[in-house]
Amino acid sequence: SRQITGPVDAPVTQRGRLNTFASLAVANYRWHWISGITASMTMQMRQIARGWLVYGLSESPLDLALVMASFGVPMTLLSLVGGAVADRLPKRTLIFATNLGSGLSSLLIGLLVLQGTVDLWHLLAIGFLDGALMAFNIPSRQGMIPALVGRDLIMNASALSMGAMNASRIVAPALAGGLIPVIRIEGVFFVMALFNVAAAL
């Protein structure tokens, strides 16, 4: 019988080091991953920007809670519907449309703030719309992964996507908070609109 010598183990070690980012070698998944982290950055920035804006409008903790709930409640309640729709319609189209819709909603808030006409009901209505859009975006984005990578890379691709989302929870709020004194709150909403358009593209 043949004996396995030491040098044969070298490629295995090298492959193990590369396995962490193996899915990013797949071009279609790489674009999907960039789109996902960009969209997640926007979602996390939105929480800071809306909170800052609501408190500046009314300084009411109740109003702040209502605006935050206007996003979270529809996203939670409609997630099952979003998953069912994602199984029946082209996921790429859903991701494009929902990211573009979120970008337009951020642009609208920025324009309302710039004109000095923004009111609490605007934030409640747009918050509900954004939450509903995310209920369709997230299942579509997650469900698209198996079609982009091979079976051996599904777990790796899912882990990279979740890692990017978790990283955005740290980076995006800090970015939003740092931009507010520089470009003002309406500027932050314009940046979020650009991020969402980039995610859609």
GROMACS elastic network, one bead per residue, 0.5 to 0.9 nm:
[ bonds ]
;  ai    aj funct       b0    kb
    4     7     6  0.85544   500
    4     8     6  0.68787   500
    4     9     6  0.85871   500
    5     8     6  0.59721   500
    5     9     6  0.77915   500
    6     9     6  0.57970   500
    6    10     6  0.75578   500
    7    10     6  0.54685   500
    7    11     6  0.82234   500
    8    11     6  0.68006   500
    8    12     6  0.79086   500
    9    12     6  0.53923   500
    9    13     6  0.65542   500
    9    14     6  0.89487   500
   10    13     6  0.52461   500
   10    14     6  0.63412   500
   10    15     6  0.86216   500
   11    14     6  0.50017   500
   11    15     6  0.59397   500
   11    16     6  0.84829   500
   12    15     6  0.50050   500
   12    16     6  0.61203   500
   12    17     6  0.87738   500
   13    16     6  0.50938   500
   13    17     6  0.65159   500
   13    18     6  0.89233   500
   14    17     6  0.52563   500
   14    18     6  0.65247   500
   14    19     6  0.87932   500
   15    18     6  0.51326   500
   15    19     6  0.60622   500
   16    19     6  0.51749   500
   16    20     6  0.76530   500
   17    20     6  0.66987   500
   17    21     6  0.87251   500
   18    21     6  0.59935   500
   18    22     6  0.60451   500
   19    23     6  0.80968   500
   19   156     6  0.78886   500
   20    23     6  0.81028   500
   20   156     6  0.69929   500
   20   160     6  0.81672   500
   21    24     6  0.56192   500
   21    25     6  0.74822   500
   21   156     6  0.75971   500
   21   157     6  0.82902   500
   21   160     6  0.74989   500
   22    25     6  0.57044   500
   22    26     6  0.78802   500
   22   153     6  0.74427   500
   22   156     6  0.72890   500
   22   157     6  0.80762   500
   23    26     6  0.56209   500
   23    27     6  0.87060   500
   23    29     6  0.68146   500
   23    30     6  0.74134   500
   23   149     6  0.69480   500
   23   150     6  0.89559   500
   23   153     6  0.61660   500
   23   154     6  0.82164   500
   23   156     6  0.64620   500
   23   157     6  0.54335   500
   23   160     6  0.80655   500
   24    27     6  0.69044   500
   24    28     6  0.86552   500
   24    29     6  0.63496   500
   24    31     6  0.87363   500
   24    33     6  0.79555   500
   24   157     6  0.78740   500
   24   160     6  0.86599   500
   25    28     6  0.89359   500
   25    29     6  0.80014   500
   25    30     6  0.70153   500
   26    29     6  0.54387   500
   26    30     6  0.60591   500
   26    31     6  0.88937   500
   26   148     6  0.77492   500
   26   149     6  0.69302   500
   27    31     6  0.64448   500
   27    32     6  0.86663   500
   27   148     6  0.88266   500
   28    31     6  0.53519   500
   28    32     6  0.62955   500
   28    33     6  0.86900   500
   28   148     6  0.61897   500
   28   149     6  0.82941   500
   29    33     6  0.59679   500
   29    34     6  0.85547   500
   29   145     6  0.72725   500
   29   148     6  0.55597   500
   29   149     6  0.67933   500
   29   157     6  0.79016   500
   30    33     6  0.50468   500
   30    34     6  0.62640   500
   30    35     6  0.85984   500
   31    34     6  0.51247   500
   31    35     6  0.61153   500
   31    36     6  0.85120   500
   32    35     6  0.51026   500
   32    36     6  0.60888   500
   32    37     6  0.87549   500
   32   141     6  0.80798   500
   32   144     6  0.87808   500
   32   145     6  0.82989   500
   32   148     6  0.86097   500
   32   199     6  0.87192   500
   33    37     6  0.62252   500
   33    38     6  0.85331   500
   33   157     6  0.86197   500
   33   160     6  0.79391   500
   33   161     6  0.62760   500
   33   164     6  0.79931   500
   34    37     6  0.53696   500
   34    38     6  0.61624   500
   34    39     6  0.86071   500
   34   164     6  0.89840   500
   34   199     6  0.74254   500
   35    38     6  0.52046   500
   35    39     6  0.61413   500
   35    40     6  0.85547   500
   35   196     6  0.86467   500
   35   198     6  0.71966   500
   35   200     6  0.69676   500
   35   201     6  0.79066   500
   36    39     6  0.51739   500
   36    40     6  0.60369   500
   36    41     6  0.85184   500
   36   141     6  0.75982   500
   36   161     6  0.72380   500
   36   164     6  0.78675   500
   36   165     6  0.76528   500
   36   199     6  0.68340   500
   37    41     6  0.60377   500
   37    42     6  0.86634   500
   37   161     6  0.76531   500
   37   164     6  0.56480   500
   37   165     6  0.60311   500
   37   167     6  0.86193   500
   37   168     6  0.69083   500
   37   199     6  0.81936   500
   38    41     6  0.51271   500
   38    42     6  0.64738   500
   38    43     6  0.88680   500
   38   168     6  0.85184   500
   38   195     6  0.59944   500
   38   196     6  0.70284   500
   38   198     6  0.73713   500
   38   199     6  0.56186   500
   39    42     6  0.51696   500
   39    43     6  0.63675   500
   39    44     6  0.88508   500
   39    99     6  0.71219   500
   39   192     6  0.88676   500
   39   195     6  0.67429   500
   39   196     6  0.57600   500
   39   197     6  0.89380   500
   39   198     6  0.83743   500
   39   199     6  0.55992   500
   39   200     6  0.83567   500
   40    43     6  0.50227   500
   40    44     6  0.62625   500
   40    45     6  0.85300   500
   40   164     6  0.82099   500
   40   165     6  0.58934   500
   40   166     6  0.88541   500
   40   168     6  0.62860   500
   40   169     6  0.80140   500
   40   172     6  0.83812   500
   41    44     6  0.53179   500
   41    45     6  0.60880   500
   41    46     6  0.85222   500
   41   165     6  0.77915   500
   41   167     6  0.88750   500
   41   168     6  0.52069   500
   41   169     6  0.73568   500
   41   171     6  0.77153   500
   41   172     6  0.51737   500
   41   173     6  0.82886   500
   41   192     6  0.82981   500
   41   195     6  0.79195   500
   42    45     6  0.50699   500
   42    46     6  0.60118   500
   42    47     6  0.89335   500
   42   102     6  0.89755   500
   42   103     6  0.89151   500
   42   168     6  0.87805   500
   42   172     6  0.73029   500
   42   191     6  0.85712   500
   42   192     6  0.53218   500
   42   193     6  0.80473   500
   42   195     6  0.63821   500
   42   196     6  0.67136   500
   43    46     6  0.51671   500
   43    47     6  0.69152   500
   43   134     6  0.89459   500
   43   168     6  0.89774   500
   43   169     6  0.89986   500
   43   172     6  0.84341   500
   43   192     6  0.84147   500
   44    47     6  0.55458   500
   44    48     6  0.72043   500
   44   168     6  0.69586   500
   44   169     6  0.59828   500
   44   170     6  0.86614   500
   44   171     6  0.87325   500
   44   172     6  0.56719   500
   44   173     6  0.60127   500
   44   176     6  0.86833   500
   45    48     6  0.54740   500
   45    49     6  0.62094   500
   45    50     6  0.85757   500
   45   168     6  0.89235   500
   45   169     6  0.85948   500
   45   171     6  0.89391   500
   45   172     6  0.51925   500
   45   173     6  0.51046   500
   45   174     6  0.82245   500
   45   175     6  0.74209   500
   45   176     6  0.53863   500
   45   177     6  0.83371   500
   45   188     6  0.83104   500
   45   189     6  0.87973   500
   45   192     6  0.74078   500
   46    49     6  0.50817   500
   46    50     6  0.58454   500
   46    51     6  0.82459   500
   46   106     6  0.84435   500
   46   172     6  0.89086   500
   46   173     6  0.82777   500
   46   176     6  0.81228   500
   46   188     6  0.87924   500
   46   189     6  0.78033   500
   46   192     6  0.75717   500
   47    50     6  0.54556   500
   47    51     6  0.60747   500
   47    52     6  0.85858   500
   47    68     6  0.73931   500
   47   173     6  0.77198   500
   48    51     6  0.51798   500
   48    52     6  0.60991   500
   48    53     6  0.85409   500
   48   172     6  0.89085   500
   48   173     6  0.60347   500
   48   174     6  0.88237   500
   48   176     6  0.66074   500
   48   177     6  0.70226   500
   49    52     6  0.51900   500
   49    53     6  0.60893   500
   49    54     6  0.86136   500
   49   173     6  0.85912   500
   49   176     6  0.67198   500
   49   177     6  0.77771   500
   49   180     6  0.81185   500
   49   185     6  0.67141   500
   49   186     6  0.88952   500
   49   188     6  0.71274   500
   49   189     6  0.73993   500
   50    54     6  0.60069   500
   50    55     6  0.84737   500
   50    64     6  0.83581   500
   50    67     6  0.77056   500
   50    68     6  0.80130   500
   50   123     6  0.77074   500
   50   185     6  0.89511   500
   51    54     6  0.52532   500
   51    55     6  0.61569   500
   51    56     6  0.84982   500
   51    64     6  0.61675   500
   51    65     6  0.88658   500
   51    67     6  0.79116   500
   51    68     6  0.76537   500
   52    55     6  0.53360   500
   52    56     6  0.61415   500
   52    57     6  0.87104   500
   52    64     6  0.88952   500
   52   185     6  0.79882   500
   53    56     6  0.50708   500
   53    57     6  0.62375   500
   53    58     6  0.88777   500
   53   113     6  0.89125   500
   53   185     6  0.71793   500
   54    57     6  0.50649   500
   54    58     6  0.62571   500
   54    59     6  0.70129   500
   54    60     6  0.78113   500
   54    61     6  0.89643   500
   54    63     6  0.69139   500
   54    64     6  0.58817   500
   54    67     6  0.77595   500
   54   119     6  0.88176   500
   54   120     6  0.71596   500
   54   123     6  0.81543   500
   55    58     6  0.54575   500
   55    60     6  0.62799   500
   55    61     6  0.75918   500
   55    63     6  0.79660   500
   55    64     6  0.66686   500
   56    59     6  0.59108   500
   57    60     6  0.83755   500
   57   118     6  0.87882   500
   57   119     6  0.77123   500
   57   120     6  0.77408   500
   58    61     6  0.86124   500
   58    63     6  0.74163   500
   58    64     6  0.87776   500
   58   120     6  0.85138   500
   59    62     6  0.89542   500
   59    63     6  0.80117   500
   59    64     6  0.81802   500
   60    63     6  0.52559   500
   60    64     6  0.63812   500
   60    65     6  0.87662   500
   61    64     6  0.50088   500
   61    65     6  0.62028   500
   61    66     6  0.86751   500
   62    65     6  0.50637   500
   62    66     6  0.61918   500
   62    67     6  0.86940   500
   63    66     6  0.50629   500
   63    67     6  0.62180   500
   63    68     6  0.86210   500
   63   120     6  0.77543   500
   64    67     6  0.53130   500
   64    68     6  0.62660   500
   64    69     6  0.86010   500
   65    68     6  0.52060   500
   65    69     6  0.60724   500
   65    70     6  0.85557   500
   66    69     6  0.50260   500
   66    70     6  0.60342   500
   66    71     6  0.89315   500
   66   124     6  0.73526   500
   67    70     6  0.50254   500
   67    71     6  0.69237   500
   67   120     6  0.80692   500
   67   121     6  0.89521   500
   67   123     6  0.64562   500
   67   124     6  0.53334   500
   67   125     6  0.88761   500
   67   127     6  0.66229   500
   67   128     6  0.86463   500
   68    71     6  0.56275   500
   68    72     6  0.65031   500
   68    73     6  0.87183   500
   68   124     6  0.84533   500
   68   127     6  0.75868   500
   69    73     6  0.55761   500
   69    74     6  0.84225   500
   69   124     6  0.86639   500
   69   127     6  0.82241   500
   69   128     6  0.84166   500
   70    73     6  0.59169   500
   70    74     6  0.69833   500
   70    75     6  0.89279   500
   70   123     6  0.84128   500
   70   124     6  0.56806   500
   70   125     6  0.75256   500
   70   126     6  0.83042   500
   70   127     6  0.51432   500
   70   129     6  0.85042   500
   70   130     6  0.87873   500
   70   131     6  0.72579   500
   71    74     6  0.62429   500
   71    75     6  0.64982   500
   71    76     6  0.89499   500
   71   124     6  0.80339   500
   71   126     6  0.82911   500
   71   128     6  0.50562   500
   71   129     6  0.75650   500
   71   130     6  0.63015   500
   71   132     6  0.77196   500
   72    75     6  0.52257   500
   72    76     6  0.61733   500
   72    77     6  0.86722   500
   72   127     6  0.84095   500
   72   128     6  0.80472   500
   72   131     6  0.60169   500
   72   132     6  0.89115   500
   73    76     6  0.52339   500
   73    77     6  0.60900   500
   73    78     6  0.84133   500
   73   128     6  0.78677   500
   73   131     6  0.72598   500
   73   132     6  0.87590   500
   74    77     6  0.50507   500
   74    78     6  0.56411   500
   74    79     6  0.80029   500
   74   128     6  0.62196   500
   74   129     6  0.81376   500
   74   130     6  0.85981   500
   74   131     6  0.52614   500
   74   132     6  0.52985   500
   74   133     6  0.88764   500
   74   134     6  0.88167   500
   74   135     6  0.73786   500
   75    78     6  0.55550   500
   75    79     6  0.59109   500
   75   128     6  0.82318   500
   75   130     6  0.81426   500
   75   132     6  0.52392   500
   75   133     6  0.75933   500
   75   134     6  0.60439   500
   75   136     6  0.83830   500
   76    79     6  0.54502   500
   76    80     6  0.82454   500
   76   131     6  0.81178   500
   76   132     6  0.86305   500
   76   135     6  0.70437   500
   77    80     6  0.72187   500
   77    81     6  0.82154   500
   77   132     6  0.87023   500
   77   135     6  0.81676   500
   78    81     6  0.51635   500
   78    82     6  0.60223   500
   78    83     6  0.86360   500
   78   131     6  0.86473   500
   78   132     6  0.65665   500
   78   135     6  0.56222   500
   78   136     6  0.78285   500
   79    83     6  0.61318   500
   79    84     6  0.86665   500
   79   132     6  0.82652   500
   79   134     6  0.82588   500
   79   136     6  0.67562   500
   79   138     6  0.83891   500
   79   139     6  0.75358   500
   80    83     6  0.50940   500
   80    84     6  0.63309   500
   80    85     6  0.86841   500
   80   135     6  0.79913   500
   80   136     6  0.89220   500
   80   139     6  0.87694   500
   81    84     6  0.51371   500
   81    85     6  0.61718   500
   81    86     6  0.85205   500
   81   135     6  0.78480   500
   81   136     6  0.77133   500
   82    85     6  0.51337   500
   82    86     6  0.60286   500
   82    87     6  0.87042   500
   82   132     6  0.85963   500
   82   133     6  0.87658   500
   82   134     6  0.85823   500
   82   135     6  0.53642   500
   82   137     6  0.75945   500
   82   138     6  0.82170   500
   82   139     6  0.64396   500
   82   140     6  0.77921   500
   83    86     6  0.50417   500
   83    87     6  0.64224   500
   83    88     6  0.89921   500
   83   135     6  0.79298   500
   83   136     6  0.67678   500
   83   138     6  0.84311   500
   83   139     6  0.51667   500
   83   140     6  0.70118   500
   83   143     6  0.84922   500
   84    87     6  0.52561   500
   84    88     6  0.67287   500
   84    89     6  0.89678   500
   84   139     6  0.87211   500
   85    88     6  0.51856   500
   85    89     6  0.60043   500
   85    91     6  0.89315   500
   85   136     6  0.74964   500
   85   139     6  0.89543   500
   85   140     6  0.84649   500
   86    89     6  0.54823   500
   86    90     6  0.69997   500
   86    91     6  0.57910   500
   86    94     6  0.74268   500
   86   136     6  0.69855   500
   86   137     6  0.84466   500
   86   139     6  0.64622   500
   86   140     6  0.50890   500
   86   141     6  0.88386   500
   86   143     6  0.75605   500
   87    90     6  0.79532   500
   87    91     6  0.78178   500
   87   139     6  0.88713   500
   87   140     6  0.79058   500
   87   143     6  0.80075   500
   88    91     6  0.84784   500
   89    92     6  0.88009   500
   89    93     6  0.78635   500
   89    94     6  0.74918   500
   90    93     6  0.54561   500
   90    94     6  0.65232   500
   90    95     6  0.88842   500
   90   140     6  0.84944   500
   91    94     6  0.50501   500
   91    95     6  0.61261   500
   91    96     6  0.85507   500
   91   137     6  0.85270   500
   91   139     6  0.87468   500
   91   140     6  0.50587   500
   91   141     6  0.70891   500
   91   143     6  0.77086   500
   91   144     6  0.65188   500
   92    95     6  0.52003   500
   92    96     6  0.61878   500
   92    97     6  0.86264   500
   92   140     6  0.76020   500
   92   141     6  0.80713   500
   92   144     6  0.78482   500
   93    96     6  0.51310   500
   93    97     6  0.60505   500
   93    98     6  0.85043   500
   94    97     6  0.51809   500
   94    98     6  0.59662   500
   94    99     6  0.83794   500
   94   136     6  0.71034   500
   94   137     6  0.64998   500
   94   140     6  0.67384   500
   94   141     6  0.87070   500
   95    98     6  0.53946   500
   95    99     6  0.60404   500
   95   100     6  0.84183   500
   95   136     6  0.79011   500
   95   137     6  0.53435   500
   95   138     6  0.81642   500
   95   140     6  0.64461   500
   95   141     6  0.65962   500
   95   199     6  0.87060   500
   95   200     6  0.67921   500
   96    99     6  0.54172   500
   96   100     6  0.60828   500
   96   101     6  0.85509   500
   96   137     6  0.86020   500
   96   197     6  0.87015   500
   96   199     6  0.77916   500
   96   201     6  0.70597   500
   97   100     6  0.51457   500
   97   101     6  0.60301   500
   97   102     6  0.86594   500
   97   133     6  0.87295   500
   97   137     6  0.86279   500
   97   200     6  0.72770   500
   98   102     6  0.61938   500
   98   103     6  0.85649   500
   98   130     6  0.85704   500
   98   133     6  0.53218   500
   98   134     6  0.70648   500
   98   136     6  0.72527   500
   98   137     6  0.59103   500
   98   200     6  0.79589   500
   99   102     6  0.51506   500
   99   103     6  0.62034   500
   99   104     6  0.87258   500
   99   133     6  0.78755   500
   99   134     6  0.84099   500
   99   137     6  0.74551   500
   99   196     6  0.53838   500
   99   197     6  0.66598   500
   99   198     6  0.86828   500
   99   199     6  0.64546   500
   99   200     6  0.51834   500
   99   201     6  0.89253   500
  100   103     6  0.50019   500
  100   104     6  0.62759   500
  100   105     6  0.87232   500
  100   193     6  0.84543   500
  100   196     6  0.61846   500
  100   197     6  0.56066   500
  100   198     6  0.88376   500
  100   199     6  0.81434   500
  100   200     6  0.58076   500
  100   201     6  0.86952   500
  101   104     6  0.51485   500
  101   105     6  0.62952   500
  101   106     6  0.87715   500
  101   129     6  0.87328   500
  101   130     6  0.78623   500
  101   133     6  0.73887   500
  101   196     6  0.83675   500
  101   197     6  0.88791   500
  102   105     6  0.50816   500
  102   106     6  0.62980   500
  102   107     6  0.86174   500
  102   129     6  0.82190   500
  102   130     6  0.58956   500
  102   133     6  0.71577   500
  102   134     6  0.84700   500
  102   192     6  0.88299   500
  102   193     6  0.73198   500
  102   196     6  0.64837   500
  102   197     6  0.85224   500
  103   106     6  0.52219   500
  103   107     6  0.62102   500
  103   108     6  0.86552   500
  103   189     6  0.89734   500
  103   190     6  0.86103   500
  103   192     6  0.67994   500
  103   194     6  0.67930   500
  103   195     6  0.74336   500
  103   197     6  0.58588   500
  103   200     6  0.88632   500
  104   108     6  0.61042   500
  104   109     6  0.87271   500
  104   193     6  0.64246   500
  104   196     6  0.84321   500
  104   197     6  0.85129   500
  105   108     6  0.50329   500
  105   109     6  0.63536   500
  105   110     6  0.86563   500
  105   126     6  0.64312   500
  105   127     6  0.87570   500
  105   129     6  0.81812   500
  105   130     6  0.74363   500
  105   193     6  0.76769   500
  106   109     6  0.52297   500
  106   110     6  0.62017   500
  106   111     6  0.86737   500
  106   126     6  0.85678   500
  106   189     6  0.52848   500
  106   190     6  0.66182   500
  106   191     6  0.86133   500
  106   192     6  0.63631   500
  106   193     6  0.52034   500
  106   194     6  0.89976   500
  106   196     6  0.87272   500
  107   110     6  0.50920   500
  107   111     6  0.62178   500
  107   112     6  0.86751   500
  107   186     6  0.87573   500
  107   189     6  0.62897   500
  107   190     6  0.55890   500
  107   191     6  0.87074   500
  107   192     6  0.79399   500
  107   193     6  0.54430   500
  107   194     6  0.85521   500
  108   111     6  0.51545   500
  108   112     6  0.61941   500
  108   113     6  0.86510   500
  108   126     6  0.89429   500
  108   189     6  0.85742   500
  108   190     6  0.88722   500
  109   112     6  0.50490   500
  109   113     6  0.61526   500
  109   114     6  0.84987   500
  109   118     6  0.71708   500
  109   122     6  0.78100   500
  109   123     6  0.76751   500
  109   126     6  0.82257   500
  109   186     6  0.74972   500
  109   189     6  0.68624   500
  109   190     6  0.86317   500
  110   113     6  0.51882   500
  110   114     6  0.60896   500
  110   115     6  0.86580   500
  110   118     6  0.88461   500
  110   185     6  0.77003   500
  110   187     6  0.68686   500
  110   188     6  0.78327   500
  110   189     6  0.51277   500
  110   190     6  0.59476   500
  110   193     6  0.88652   500
  111   115     6  0.61500   500
  111   116     6  0.85039   500
  111   117     6  0.87350   500
  111   118     6  0.85335   500
  111   186     6  0.71574   500
  111   189     6  0.87607   500
  111   190     6  0.84565   500
  112   115     6  0.51791   500
  112   116     6  0.60757   500
  112   117     6  0.52578   500
  112   119     6  0.84573   500
  112   122     6  0.88393   500
  112   186     6  0.83822   500
  113   117     6  0.62245   500
  113   118     6  0.53155   500
  113   119     6  0.88398   500
  113   185     6  0.79188   500
  113   186     6  0.58195   500
  114   117     6  0.78703   500
  114   118     6  0.85069   500
  114   186     6  0.61500   500
  114   187     6  0.88285   500
  115   118     6  0.77524   500
  116   119     6  0.89122   500
  118   121     6  0.84239   500
  118   122     6  0.65043   500
  118   123     6  0.79647   500
  119   122     6  0.54339   500
  119   123     6  0.69194   500
  120   123     6  0.52739   500
  120   124     6  0.63419   500
  120   125     6  0.87548   500
  121   125     6  0.60402   500
  121   126     6  0.84129   500
  122   125     6  0.53017   500
  122   126     6  0.60298   500
  122   127     6  0.82137   500
  123   126     6  0.52237   500
  123   127     6  0.56533   500
  123   128     6  0.84173   500
  124   127     6  0.50374   500
  124   128     6  0.62166   500
  124   129     6  0.87078   500
  125   128     6  0.52217   500
  125   129     6  0.63560   500
  125   130     6  0.87565   500
  126   130     6  0.60702   500
  126   131     6  0.84990   500
  127   130     6  0.51403   500
  127   131     6  0.61331   500
  127   132     6  0.86071   500
  128   131     6  0.51480   500
  128   132     6  0.62192   500
  128   133     6  0.86592   500
  129   132     6  0.51623   500
  129   133     6  0.62077   500
  129   134     6  0.87278   500
  130   133     6  0.50261   500
  130   134     6  0.62208   500
  130   135     6  0.86754   500
  131   134     6  0.51753   500
  131   135     6  0.63358   500
  132   135     6  0.50917   500
  132   136     6  0.68796   500
  132   137     6  0.88287   500
  133   136     6  0.54391   500
  133   137     6  0.61268   500
  133   138     6  0.87873   500
  134   138     6  0.58480   500
  134   139     6  0.85735   500
  135   138     6  0.60966   500
  135   139     6  0.71039   500
  136   139     6  0.59877   500
  136   140     6  0.63589   500
  136   141     6  0.87517   500
  137   140     6  0.52848   500
  137   141     6  0.60638   500
  137   142     6  0.86805   500
  138   141     6  0.50883   500
  138   142     6  0.61496   500
  138   143     6  0.84040   500
  139   142     6  0.51868   500
  139   143     6  0.58076   500
  139   144     6  0.84251   500
  140   143     6  0.51270   500
  140   144     6  0.61125   500
  141   144     6  0.53560   500
  141   145     6  0.71004   500
  142   145     6  0.57943   500
  142   146     6  0.84705   500
  142   158     6  0.77366   500
  142   161     6  0.85347   500
  143   146     6  0.68263   500
  143   147     6  0.81161   500
  144   147     6  0.55795   500
  144   148     6  0.67202   500
  145   148     6  0.52270   500
  145   149     6  0.65139   500
  145   154     6  0.69153   500
  145   157     6  0.70382   500
  145   158     6  0.72461   500
  146   149     6  0.56382   500
  146   150     6  0.68629   500
  146   151     6  0.69776   500
  146   153     6  0.84471   500
  146   154     6  0.59167   500
  146   157     6  0.86256   500
  147   150     6  0.75966   500
  148   154     6  0.87862   500
  149   152     6  0.79581   500
  149   153     6  0.59232   500
  149   154     6  0.63304   500
  149   157     6  0.75571   500
  150   153     6  0.54143   500
  150   154     6  0.65396   500
  151   154     6  0.54331   500
  151   155     6  0.83111   500
  152   155     6  0.74229   500
  152   156     6  0.81182   500
  153   156     6  0.51017   500
  153   157     6  0.59289   500
  153   158     6  0.84576   500
  154   157     6  0.51449   500
  154   158     6  0.60655   500
  154   159     6  0.85261   500
  155   158     6  0.51284   500
  155   159     6  0.60886   500
  155   160     6  0.86163   500
  156   159     6  0.51314   500
  156   160     6  0.62051   500
  156   161     6  0.86628   500
  157   160     6  0.51303   500
  157   161     6  0.62072   500
  157   162     6  0.86570   500
  158   161     6  0.51313   500
  158   162     6  0.62028   500
  158   163     6  0.85027   500
  159   162     6  0.51269   500
  159   163     6  0.59627   500
  159   164     6  0.85559   500
  160   164     6  0.61357   500
  160   165     6  0.86107   500
  161   164     6  0.51916   500
  161   165     6  0.63030   500
  161   166     6  0.87289   500
  162   165     6  0.50185   500
  162   166     6  0.61528   500
  162   167     6  0.85528   500
  163   166     6  0.51229   500
  163   167     6  0.61130   500
  163   168     6  0.86233   500
  164   167     6  0.50783   500
  164   168     6  0.62406   500
  164   169     6  0.88620   500
  165   168     6  0.51596   500
  165   169     6  0.66331   500
  166   169     6  0.52080   500
  166   170     6  0.71306   500
  167   170     6  0.54467   500
  167   171     6  0.63222   500
  167   172     6  0.83513   500
  168   172     6  0.52527   500
  168   173     6  0.80320   500
  169   172     6  0.58974   500
  169   173     6  0.67018   500
  169   174     6  0.89048   500
  170   173     6  0.63443   500
  170   174     6  0.68131   500
  170   175     6  0.89666   500
  171   174     6  0.54257   500
  171   175     6  0.60886   500
  171   176     6  0.87466   500
  172   176     6  0.61101   500
  172   177     6  0.85398   500
  173   176     6  0.50952   500
  173   177     6  0.60947   500
  173   178     6  0.84855   500
  174   177     6  0.51285   500
  174   178     6  0.60375   500
  174   179     6  0.85740   500
  175   178     6  0.50973   500
  175   179     6  0.61178   500
  175   180     6  0.87678   500
  176   179     6  0.51878   500
  176   180     6  0.63231   500
  176   185     6  0.88320   500
  176   188     6  0.65675   500
  177   180     6  0.55301   500
  177   181     6  0.77968   500
  178   181     6  0.66482   500
  178   182     6  0.72756   500
  179   182     6  0.50793   500
  179   183     6  0.58606   500
  179   184     6  0.69791   500
  179   185     6  0.79695   500
  179   187     6  0.80083   500
  179   188     6  0.64955   500
  180   183     6  0.56720   500
  180   185     6  0.51556   500
  180   186     6  0.83465   500
  180   187     6  0.75201   500
  180   188     6  0.64153   500
  181   184     6  0.53906   500
  181   185     6  0.78513   500
  182   185     6  0.89301   500
  182   187     6  0.85944   500
  183   186     6  0.74766   500
  183   187     6  0.50082   500
  183   188     6  0.67757   500
  184   187     6  0.53724   500
  184   188     6  0.66592   500
  185   188     6  0.51563   500
  185   189     6  0.66324   500
  185   190     6  0.88837   500
  186   189     6  0.51606   500
  186   190     6  0.63796   500
  186   191     6  0.87730   500
  187   191     6  0.62311   500
  187   192     6  0.86490   500
  188   191     6  0.50305   500
  188   192     6  0.62553   500
  188   193     6  0.86574   500
  189   193     6  0.62039   500
  189   194     6  0.87356   500
  190   194     6  0.63804   500
  190   195     6  0.87090   500
  191   194     6  0.51223   500
  191   195     6  0.62524   500
  191   196     6  0.87271   500
  192   196     6  0.61926   500
  192   197     6  0.86493   500
  193   196     6  0.51856   500
  193   197     6  0.62923   500
  193   198     6  0.86328   500
  194   197     6  0.51302   500
  194   198     6  0.61304   500
  194   199     6  0.85761   500
  195   198     6  0.50435   500
  195   199     6  0.61473   500
  195   200     6  0.86622   500
  196   200     6  0.61709   500
  196   201     6  0.86221   500
  197   200     6  0.50156   500
  197   201     6  0.61783   500
  198   201     6  0.51266   500
